[in-house]
Amino acid sequence: MIIAYELMDILLRLGEKTMKKPIIPEEYVLFRIAWQHRNSIQHLEREYLDLRIQLRDAEANLRSDPKNTELMSRVDYLKTRIKDLEDKYTWISTGRPAEIPFWVLPAG
């Protein structure tokens, strides 16, 4: 019985160490994290926007010359590039800002 009590005491002490109350970071820390995240994804958003603009222009040119195979292949290529970006980074086409997860309260 002594071993069981010692084991329970050890488990309780471990639980106290691991189950600490979460600390909410200061506001300036949250802003710094959001700013770093924004800078890390800005190039993806820029590339996505550039691809969409190029696709729009290529489709407009294709409407004026529907038999141009070069334009057809360019449109297909741009669509696959956009699709790849949307599949890899699902948030890019949702219309929701990427910073939203930083401001959501944790569960529990």
Steps between C-alpha positions, in 0.01 A plus 500: 500500500787736566615470138151587372486813717848604390405443137183708538700776669751503212219506243328787679822700511559432130144603423548826686808578292347413163148633557591862564258774411573635149666840491348751261778697327514876515342701220833606347607134482180410316550787256859392437391141433227618262744732321758221458231266369375764258851557364554128457190455282499826305701355210240223458216748484692712249571199280135390517380848402750520212387162369134600517571824311698313234218244469242776459706664225573169326132403501406841356756453223374146441144627451620727223706218338345164603716288265834614639659187649769698681235695692308180573806336650581816698148509646522131594841553659380799703190313616709207621740733682210674672340165585828376649529810719138469613545131584823555689391819680124470546474832686618692193166476320262515799488878524578485871811678630777263605543676836161383630641189677720725717200680649275202569476397864645158581256215559421416859 
